[in-house]
Amino acid sequence: MSDIPPQKPSFNLPESQLPWGQELSEMPLDFRSSFHWRVFRIMAEFVDGWQFITDYKNTVSFLGSARFAEDNKWYQEARKLGALLAAKKIGVVTGGGPGIMEGGNRGAYEAGGESIGISIKLPFEQRNNPYLTKSQPFYYFFVRKVMLFYTAQAYVFFPGGFGTMDEFFELVTLVQTHKIDSESVPLVLVGKDFWEPLTAYIEGTLYEKYKAIDKDDMKLFHLVDTAQEACDIIVASPPRKEIYY
């Protein structure tokens, strides 16, 4: 028999491929699983999350696909941006997983900067990429999303899927409704080939055809093609004010 211990499975996977079903069905249930007690679990996650993330005052949140491998162009561009920001003493915050998250964390980590993961808590494991200097796991996706957004000096969106679209439209709505200041907290879309069809739809359909948004709403985000362009926008923006909402 081999003396090599069995390896635990890797859970550095996109959220849609995480092993929720079987593990959750095997978890024992007690009174804390009831709806009445769930509110306290949610409250505790918010308290722990804010206690963790508010220690980082100068960070940028990276959003994008978890499916991109190391040889993907946008993984490498996220890695470049992470390194550029680390050189400017700006930390990188991601969801702590693979793909764009790993690329951004890796760039910051390799450059000696702060590399922070707001990760997902699995029933029996945690999902982290290997390039984090600090991390905080969350059970609830919606609490995790708040912490990803809460203190960032900027938000950078690389090509991605439904989750990336959800995050972009939520944040652009917060900027549109003045919950987030567009001058001091820029939204940067990286990858013209990916994002231009969406921005064309926003302009041609939402604004020109249906008048569902104002003309100035199309100025709420920046569209660039390289890590250096994104870094230049972030560095030029004024510091975000202390957050009390």
ROFI-740938 format. One line per 5 residues: number of its first residue (from 0); for each residue x, z, y of N, C-alpha, C. Coordinates in nm, 2 decimals. Each point is the difference from the previous one (the first is absolute). Layout:
ROFI-740938
NUM> X,Z,Y,X,Z,Y,X,Z,Y; ...
***
This chain:
ROFI-740938
0> 0.08,0.00,-0.12,-0.08,0.00,0.12,0.09,0.00,0.12; -0.05,-0.06,0.11,0.07,-0.01,0.12,0.00,0.13,0.08; 0.11,0.04,0.06,0.00,0.12,0.08,-0.04,-0.03,0.15; -0.03,-0.13,0.03,-0.04,-0.04,0.13,-0.14,0.05,0.03; -0.03,0.08,0.10,-0.13,0.05,0.02,-0.09,-0.12,0.05
5> -0.13,0.01,-0.04,-0.09,-0.11,0.04,-0.01,-0.01,0.16; -0.01,-0.12,0.05,-0.01,-0.02,0.14,-0.14,0.01,0.05; -0.02,0.07,0.11,-0.14,0.00,0.06,-0.03,-0.14,0.06; -0.12,-0.04,-0.01,-0.04,-0.13,0.06,0.02,0.00,0.15; 0.04,-0.12,0.06,0.02,-0.01,0.14,-0.13,-0.02,0.07
10> -0.03,0.07,0.10,-0.13,-0.02,0.08,0.03,-0.05,0.14; 0.11,-0.07,0.02,0.03,-0.07,0.12,-0.07,-0.13,0.00; -0.13,0.00,0.01,-0.09,-0.11,-0.02,-0.10,-0.01,0.11; -0.06,-0.12,0.03,-0.11,-0.01,0.09,-0.11,0.09,-0.04; -0.08,0.04,0.10,-0.11,0.10,-0.02,-0.10,-0.05,-0.11
15> -0.02,-0.14,0.01,-0.10,-0.05,-0.10,0.04,0.00,-0.14; 0.13,0.02,-0.02,0.06,0.01,-0.14,0.03,0.14,-0.05; -0.03,0.10,0.08,0.03,0.14,-0.03,-0.09,0.04,-0.12; 0.05,0.09,-0.09,-0.08,0.04,-0.11,-0.09,0.11,0.03; -0.11,-0.02,0.06,-0.09,0.10,0.04,-0.10,0.04,-0.11
20> -0.06,-0.09,-0.07,-0.11,0.02,-0.08,0.02,0.10,-0.11; 0.09,-0.03,-0.10,0.02,0.09,-0.11,0.05,0.13,0.03; 0.10,0.01,0.10,0.05,0.13,0.04,-0.11,0.09,0.06; -0.08,-0.06,0.09,-0.11,0.08,0.06,-0.10,0.05,-0.10; -0.03,-0.08,-0.10,-0.10,0.04,-0.10,0.05,0.11,-0.09
25> 0.14,0.02,0.00,0.06,0.11,-0.09,0.02,0.12,0.08; -0.02,0.00,0.13,0.02,0.12,0.09,-0.11,0.10,-0.02; 0.03,0.13,-0.02,-0.10,0.10,-0.02,-0.08,0.02,0.13; -0.13,0.02,-0.01,-0.08,0.02,0.11,-0.03,0.15,0.02; 0.00,0.05,0.12,-0.04,0.14,0.02,-0.08,0.00,0.13
30> -0.03,0.12,0.05,-0.09,0.01,0.12,0.06,-0.07,0.12; 0.13,-0.02,0.01,0.06,-0.07,0.11,-0.03,-0.15,0.01; -0.05,-0.05,-0.11,-0.03,-0.14,-0.01,-0.14,-0.03,0.06; -0.07,0.10,0.04,-0.14,-0.02,0.05,0.01,-0.05,0.15; -0.11,-0.06,0.04,-0.01,-0.05,0.14,0.02,0.11,0.10
35> -0.05,0.12,-0.04,0.01,0.11,0.10,0.14,0.04,0.03; 0.09,-0.01,-0.10,0.14,0.05,0.02,0.09,-0.12,0.04; -0.05,-0.12,-0.02,0.08,-0.12,0.04,0.04,0.01,0.15; -0.09,0.04,0.08,0.02,0.01,0.14,0.13,0.08,0.04; 0.02,0.11,-0.08,0.12,0.08,0.02,0.13,-0.07,-0.04
40> -0.01,-0.08,-0.11,0.11,-0.08,-0.04,0.04,-0.10,0.11; -0.11,-0.07,0.05,0.03,-0.10,0.11,0.06,0.07,0.12; -0.06,0.12,0.04,0.05,0.07,0.11,0.15,0.04,-0.02; 0.03,0.05,-0.12,0.14,0.04,-0.03,0.09,-0.12,0.01; -0.04,-0.12,-0.04,0.09,-0.12,0.01,0.02,-0.04,0.15
45> -0.10,0.01,0.08,0.02,-0.03,0.14,0.10,0.10,0.06; -0.02,0.13,-0.03,0.09,0.10,0.06,0.15,-0.03,-0.05; 0.01,-0.02,-0.13,0.14,-0.02,-0.05,0.06,-0.13,0.06; -0.09,-0.10,0.01,0.05,-0.13,0.06,0.04,0.01,0.14; -0.08,0.06,0.08,0.04,0.01,0.15,0.12,0.09,0.01
50> 0.01,0.11,-0.08,0.12,0.08,0.01,0.12,-0.08,-0.04; -0.01,-0.09,-0.09,0.11,-0.08,-0.04,0.04,-0.11,0.11; -0.10,-0.08,0.03,0.03,-0.12,0.08,0.03,0.03,0.15; -0.05,0.10,0.05,0.02,0.03,0.14,0.14,0.05,0.03; 0.08,0.02,-0.10,0.14,0.03,0.02,0.08,-0.12,0.03
55> -0.06,-0.12,-0.02,0.07,-0.13,0.03,-0.06,-0.07,0.12; 0.07,0.01,0.11,-0.05,-0.04,0.13,0.03,-0.14,0.03; 0.10,-0.06,-0.06,0.04,-0.14,0.04,0.01,-0.08,-0.13; -0.11,-0.05,-0.04,-0.01,-0.08,-0.12,-0.08,-0.13,0.02; 0.02,-0.09,-0.10,-0.08,-0.12,0.00,-0.07,-0.01,-0.14
60> -0.12,-0.04,-0.01,-0.07,-0.01,-0.13,0.00,-0.15,-0.04; 0.05,-0.02,-0.13,0.00,-0.13,-0.06,-0.12,-0.02,-0.09; -0.07,-0.11,0.01,-0.11,-0.03,-0.08,0.02,-0.14,-0.06; -0.04,-0.02,-0.13,0.02,-0.13,-0.06,-0.02,0.00,-0.15; 0.02,-0.11,-0.06,-0.03,-0.01,-0.15,0.09,0.09,-0.08
65> -0.06,0.07,-0.10,0.08,0.08,-0.10,0.05,-0.09,-0.11; -0.03,-0.13,0.00,0.03,-0.09,-0.12,0.13,-0.08,0.02; 0.06,0.01,0.11,0.12,-0.08,0.03,0.12,0.06,-0.07; 0.07,-0.09,-0.07,0.13,0.05,-0.07,0.12,-0.01,0.10; 0.11,0.05,-0.05,0.12,0.01,0.09,0.04,-0.14,0.05
70> -0.02,-0.11,-0.08,0.04,-0.13,0.05,-0.10,-0.07,0.09; -0.11,0.07,0.03,-0.10,-0.06,0.09,0.05,0.00,0.15; -0.02,-0.10,0.07,0.04,-0.02,0.14,-0.04,0.12,0.09; -0.13,0.05,-0.02,-0.05,0.10,0.09,0.04,0.14,-0.04; 0.03,0.02,-0.13,0.07,0.12,-0.04,0.13,0.01,0.07
75> 0.08,-0.11,0.01,0.13,0.01,0.06,-0.01,0.01,0.15; -0.11,-0.06,0.06,-0.02,0.02,0.15,-0.04,0.14,0.03; -0.08,0.06,-0.08,-0.03,0.14,0.01,0.12,0.09,-0.01; 0.09,-0.03,-0.09,0.12,0.07,-0.02,0.09,-0.01,0.12; 0.01,-0.13,0.06,0.08,-0.02,0.12,-0.06,0.09,0.12
80> -0.13,0.00,0.01,-0.06,0.07,0.11,0.02,0.15,-0.02; -0.01,0.05,-0.12,0.03,0.14,-0.02,0.14,0.04,0.04; 0.10,-0.09,-0.02,0.13,0.03,0.04,0.02,-0.01,0.15; -0.06,-0.10,0.06,0.00,-0.01,0.15,-0.05,0.12,0.07; -0.12,0.05,-0.05,-0.06,0.12,0.06,0.09,0.12,-0.03
85> 0.06,0.02,-0.11,0.08,0.11,-0.03,0.12,0.01,0.09; 0.05,-0.12,0.04,0.11,-0.01,0.09,-0.04,0.05,0.14; -0.13,-0.01,0.03,-0.05,0.05,0.13,-0.06,0.14,-0.01; 0.03,0.07,-0.11,-0.05,0.13,-0.02,-0.15,0.01,-0.01; -0.06,-0.10,-0.06,-0.14,-0.01,-0.02,-0.03,0.01,-0.15
90> -0.08,0.09,-0.04,-0.03,0.02,-0.14,-0.10,-0.10,-0.05; 0.00,-0.02,-0.13,-0.10,-0.10,-0.07,-0.09,0.09,-0.08; -0.13,-0.03,0.02,-0.11,0.07,-0.08,-0.07,-0.11,-0.08; -0.02,0.02,-0.13,-0.07,-0.10,-0.09,-0.09,0.08,-0.09; -0.07,-0.07,-0.08,-0.08,0.06,-0.11,0.08,0.05,-0.12
95> 0.13,-0.02,0.01,0.09,0.06,-0.10,0.01,-0.08,-0.13; -0.07,-0.11,-0.01,0.00,-0.08,-0.13,0.09,-0.12,0.00; -0.03,-0.10,-0.08,0.08,-0.12,-0.01,-0.03,-0.10,0.11; 0.07,-0.12,-0.02,-0.03,-0.11,0.09,0.05,0.02,0.14; -0.08,-0.04,0.10,0.04,0.02,0.14,0.03,0.15,0.03
100> -0.07,0.09,-0.06,0.03,0.14,0.02,0.15,0.03,-0.04; 0.03,-0.04,-0.12,0.14,0.02,-0.05,0.10,-0.07,0.08; -0.03,-0.12,0.05,0.09,-0.07,0.08,0.03,0.07,0.13; -0.10,0.05,0.07,0.02,0.07,0.12,0.07,0.13,-0.02; -0.04,0.07,-0.10,0.07,0.13,-0.03,0.15,-0.03,-0.04
105> 0.02,-0.10,-0.07,0.14,-0.03,-0.05,0.09,-0.03,0.12; -0.05,-0.08,0.09,0.08,-0.04,0.12,0.04,0.13,0.08; -0.10,0.08,0.02,0.03,0.13,0.08,0.09,0.09,-0.08; -0.02,0.01,-0.13,0.08,0.09,-0.09,0.15,-0.05,0.00; 0.02,-0.12,-0.02,0.13,-0.06,-0.01,0.08,0.01,0.13
110> -0.08,0.00,0.11,0.07,0.02,0.14,0.01,0.14,0.04; -0.04,0.09,-0.09,0.02,0.15,0.04,-0.11,0.05,0.09; -0.12,-0.06,0.00,-0.11,0.04,0.09,-0.10,0.08,-0.08; -0.10,0.04,0.07,-0.11,0.07,-0.06,-0.09,-0.10,-0.07; -0.03,0.03,-0.13,-0.08,-0.09,-0.08,-0.11,0.09,-0.07
115> -0.12,-0.01,0.05,-0.11,0.09,-0.03,-0.11,-0.07,-0.08; -0.04,0.07,-0.11,-0.11,-0.06,-0.08,-0.12,0.09,0.00; -0.11,-0.06,0.03,-0.14,0.06,-0.01,-0.06,-0.05,-0.12; 0.03,0.06,-0.11,-0.03,-0.06,-0.14,-0.13,0.05,-0.06; -0.03,-0.07,-0.11,-0.12,0.03,-0.08,0.03,0.10,-0.11
120> -0.08,0.10,-0.01,0.01,0.10,-0.11,-0.08,-0.04,-0.12; 0.07,-0.03,-0.11,-0.06,-0.03,-0.12,-0.03,0.13,-0.08; -0.09,-0.01,-0.10,-0.04,0.12,-0.07,0.12,0.08,-0.06; 0.10,-0.08,-0.06,0.11,0.07,-0.06,0.14,-0.04,0.05; 0.00,-0.09,0.10,0.13,-0.05,0.05,-0.02,-0.02,0.15
125> 0.11,-0.04,0.07,0.00,-0.04,0.14,0.05,-0.15,0.00; -0.05,-0.07,0.10,0.05,-0.14,0.01,0.09,-0.01,0.12; 0.13,-0.01,-0.02,0.09,-0.01,0.11,0.11,-0.11,-0.03; 0.03,-0.08,0.10,0.12,-0.08,-0.01,0.13,0.08,0.01; 0.11,-0.05,-0.04,0.12,0.09,0.00,0.08,0.00,0.13
130> -0.07,-0.04,0.11,0.08,0.00,0.13,-0.07,0.09,0.11; -0.04,0.11,-0.05,-0.07,0.10,0.10,0.09,0.12,0.02; 0.01,0.04,0.13,0.07,0.12,0.03,-0.10,0.12,0.01; -0.13,-0.03,0.03,-0.10,0.10,0.00,-0.13,-0.06,-0.05; -0.09,0.07,-0.07,-0.12,-0.06,-0.04,-0.11,0.11,-0.01
135> -0.12,-0.04,0.01,-0.12,0.09,-0.02,-0.11,-0.07,-0.08; -0.04,0.05,-0.11,-0.10,-0.07,-0.08,-0.14,0.04,0.04; -0.09,-0.09,-0.02,-0.14,0.02,0.04,-0.09,-0.05,-0.12; -0.11,0.08,-0.02,-0.10,-0.04,-0.10,-0.10,-0.10,0.05; -0.04,0.03,0.13,-0.11,-0.08,0.06,0.06,-0.11,0.08
140> -0.04,-0.12,-0.03,0.05,-0.12,0.08,-0.03,0.01,0.15; -0.11,0.05,0.03,-0.04,0.00,0.15,0.08,0.10,0.07; 0.04,0.11,-0.06,0.09,0.10,0.07,0.14,-0.06,0.01; 0.04,-0.07,-0.10,0.13,-0.07,0.00,0.01,-0.10,0.11; -0.11,-0.07,0.02,0.00,-0.11,0.11,0.01,0.07,0.14
145> -0.07,0.11,0.02,0.01,0.07,0.13,0.15,0.04,0.02; 0.07,0.05,-0.09,0.13,0.04,0.01,0.10,-0.12,0.03; -0.03,-0.11,-0.06,0.08,-0.12,0.02,-0.01,-0.04,0.14; -0.11,0.02,0.06,-0.03,-0.05,0.14,0.03,0.10,0.11; 0.00,0.13,-0.03,-0.02,0.10,0.10,0.10,0.01,0.11
150> 0.13,0.00,-0.03,0.10,0.02,0.10,0.09,-0.12,0.03; -0.03,-0.11,-0.06,0.09,-0.12,0.01,0.01,-0.05,0.14; 0.12,-0.04,0.04,0.03,-0.06,0.13,-0.04,-0.15,0.00; -0.01,-0.06,-0.12,-0.04,-0.14,-0.02,-0.05,-0.02,-0.14; -0.08,-0.11,-0.02,-0.04,-0.04,-0.13,0.04,-0.14,-0.03
155> 0.07,-0.02,-0.11,0.05,-0.13,-0.04,-0.07,-0.05,-0.13; -0.06,-0.12,0.01,-0.08,-0.05,-0.11,0.07,-0.12,-0.05; 0.04,0.01,-0.13,0.06,-0.12,-0.07,-0.11,-0.06,-0.08; 0.02,-0.12,-0.06,-0.10,-0.06,-0.08,-0.05,0.10,-0.11; -0.13,0.00,-0.03,-0.05,0.09,-0.10,-0.14,-0.04,-0.04
160> -0.06,0.08,-0.08,-0.14,-0.03,-0.05,-0.11,0.08,0.07; -0.10,0.04,-0.08,-0.12,0.06,0.06,0.04,0.13,0.07; 0.09,0.08,-0.06,0.04,0.13,0.07,0.06,-0.03,0.13; 0.09,-0.10,0.01,0.07,-0.03,0.13,-0.11,-0.05,0.10; -0.09,-0.08,-0.04,-0.11,-0.05,0.09,-0.08,0.12,0.05
165> -0.04,0.09,-0.09,-0.07,0.12,0.04,0.07,0.08,0.10; 0.13,0.02,-0.02,0.08,0.08,0.09,0.02,-0.07,0.14; 0.01,-0.13,0.00,0.02,-0.07,0.12,-0.13,0.01,0.08; -0.12,-0.03,-0.06,-0.12,-0.01,0.08,-0.04,0.14,0.04; 0.03,0.11,-0.07,-0.03,0.13,0.04,0.08,0.04,0.12
170> 0.13,-0.04,0.00,0.09,0.04,0.11,-0.03,-0.08,0.13; -0.03,-0.13,-0.02,-0.03,-0.08,0.12,-0.13,0.04,0.06; -0.09,0.06,-0.08,-0.13,0.05,0.05,0.03,0.13,0.08; 0.09,0.08,-0.05,0.04,0.12,0.08,0.07,-0.03,0.13; 0.08,-0.11,0.00,0.06,-0.04,0.13,-0.11,-0.06,0.09
175> -0.09,-0.08,-0.06,-0.11,-0.06,0.08,-0.08,0.10,0.07; -0.03,0.11,-0.07,-0.09,0.11,0.05,0.08,0.11,0.07; 0.13,-0.03,0.03,0.08,0.09,0.08,0.03,0.14,-0.06; -0.02,0.00,-0.13,0.05,0.12,-0.08,0.15,0.01,-0.01; 0.06,-0.12,0.00,0.14,-0.02,0.00,0.04,-0.09,0.11
180> 0.11,0.04,0.08,0.04,-0.08,0.11,0.08,-0.12,-0.04; -0.04,-0.12,0.04,0.06,-0.12,-0.04,0.14,-0.02,0.06; 0.02,0.06,0.11,0.13,-0.02,0.07,0.11,0.08,-0.07; -0.03,0.12,-0.03,0.10,0.09,-0.06,0.01,0.00,-0.15; -0.10,-0.06,-0.06,-0.01,0.00,-0.15,-0.03,-0.15,-0.04
185> 0.10,-0.08,-0.01,-0.03,-0.14,-0.03,-0.04,-0.02,-0.15; -0.08,-0.10,-0.02,-0.03,-0.05,-0.13,0.07,-0.14,-0.02; 0.09,-0.01,-0.10,0.08,-0.11,-0.01,-0.02,-0.07,-0.14; -0.04,-0.12,0.00,-0.03,-0.08,-0.12,0.13,-0.08,-0.02; 0.06,0.01,-0.12,0.12,-0.07,-0.04,-0.03,-0.11,-0.10
190> 0.03,-0.12,0.04,-0.02,-0.11,-0.10,-0.11,-0.10,0.05; 0.04,-0.09,0.09,-0.09,-0.09,0.06,-0.08,-0.09,-0.10; 0.07,-0.04,-0.11,-0.06,-0.08,-0.10,-0.12,0.07,-0.06; 0.02,0.13,-0.02,-0.11,0.08,-0.06,-0.11,0.03,0.10; 0.04,0.05,0.12,-0.10,0.05,0.09,-0.07,-0.10,0.09
195> 0.06,-0.12,0.02,-0.06,-0.09,0.10,-0.14,-0.05,-0.05; -0.03,-0.02,-0.13,-0.13,-0.04,-0.03,-0.10,0.11,0.04; 0.04,0.13,-0.02,-0.09,0.11,0.04,-0.02,0.01,0.15; 0.11,-0.02,0.08,-0.02,0.01,0.14,-0.07,-0.12,0.06; 0.01,-0.12,-0.07,-0.08,-0.11,0.04,-0.15,0.02,-0.03
200> -0.03,0.07,-0.11,-0.14,0.04,-0.03,-0.05,0.09,0.11; 0.08,0.10,0.03,-0.04,0.10,0.10,-0.03,-0.07,0.14; 0.08,-0.09,0.03,-0.02,-0.07,0.13,-0.11,-0.11,-0.01; 0.00,-0.08,-0.10,-0.09,-0.11,-0.01,-0.14,0.04,-0.04; -0.02,0.10,-0.08,-0.13,0.04,-0.05,-0.05,0.13,0.06
205> 0.08,0.10,0.00,-0.05,0.13,0.06,-0.02,-0.01,0.15; 0.10,-0.06,0.07,-0.01,-0.01,0.14,-0.07,-0.12,0.05; 0.05,-0.13,-0.03,-0.06,-0.11,0.06,-0.14,-0.04,-0.05; -0.02,0.01,-0.13,-0.13,-0.04,-0.06,-0.11,0.11,0.01; 0.04,0.12,-0.03,-0.10,0.11,-0.01,0.00,0.10,0.12
210> 0.11,-0.01,0.08,0.01,0.10,0.11,-0.01,0.14,-0.05; 0.05,0.03,-0.11,-0.01,0.13,-0.06,0.11,0.10,0.05; 0.11,-0.06,0.06,0.10,0.08,0.06,0.03,-0.06,0.14; 0.07,0.08,0.08,0.04,-0.05,0.14,0.13,-0.08,-0.01; 0.03,-0.09,0.09,0.12,-0.08,0.01,0.12,0.09,-0.01
215> 0.00,0.11,0.08,0.12,0.09,0.00,0.02,0.07,-0.13; -0.09,0.00,-0.09,0.02,0.07,-0.13,0.10,-0.08,-0.09; 0.02,-0.12,0.04,0.10,-0.08,-0.08,0.14,0.04,0.05; 0.02,0.08,0.10,0.13,0.04,0.05,0.03,0.14,-0.06; -0.08,0.05,-0.09,0.02,0.14,-0.05,0.11,0.01,-0.10
220> 0.05,-0.12,-0.05,0.11,0.01,-0.10,0.10,-0.11,0.03; 0.12,0.01,-0.05,0.11,-0.09,0.01,0.02,-0.08,-0.13; 0.03,-0.13,0.01,0.03,-0.08,-0.12,0.15,-0.04,0.01; 0.08,0.03,-0.10,0.14,-0.03,0.00,0.04,-0.06,-0.14; 0.12,-0.04,-0.01,0.04,-0.06,-0.13,0.12,0.07,-0.06
225> 0.07,0.09,0.07,0.12,0.06,-0.05,0.00,0.15,0.03; 0.09,0.07,-0.08,0.02,0.14,0.02,0.05,0.03,0.14; 0.09,-0.08,0.05,0.06,0.02,0.13,-0.10,-0.01,0.11; -0.09,-0.09,-0.01,-0.11,-0.02,0.11,-0.08,0.13,-0.01; -0.04,0.05,-0.12,-0.08,0.12,-0.01,0.07,0.12,0.06
230> 0.13,0.01,-0.03,0.08,0.11,0.05,0.00,0.00,0.15; 0.02,-0.12,0.06,0.01,-0.01,0.15,-0.13,0.05,0.07; -0.11,-0.04,-0.06,-0.13,0.05,0.05,-0.02,0.15,-0.01; 0.04,0.05,-0.11,-0.01,0.15,-0.02,0.09,0.08,0.09; 0.12,-0.05,0.02,0.10,0.07,0.08,-0.04,0.00,0.15
235> -0.06,-0.12,0.04,-0.04,-0.01,0.14,-0.13,0.07,0.04; -0.07,0.05,-0.10,-0.13,0.07,0.03,0.03,0.15,0.04; -0.08,0.05,0.10,0.02,0.14,0.04,-0.03,0.10,-0.11; 0.05,0.12,0.01,-0.02,0.10,-0.10,-0.15,0.03,-0.01; -0.05,0.02,-0.12,-0.14,0.05,-0.02,-0.02,0.14,0.05
240> -0.11,0.02,0.07,-0.03,0.14,0.05,-0.03,0.09,-0.11; 0.02,0.13,0.02,-0.04,0.10,-0.10,-0.14,-0.02,-0.04; -0.03,0.02,-0.12,-0.14,-0.03,-0.06,-0.07,0.14,-0.02; -0.13,0.00,0.05,-0.08,0.12,-0.01,-0.13,-0.03,-0.06; -0.04,-0.13,-0.01,-0.14,-0.03,-0.05,-0.01,0.04,-0.15
***
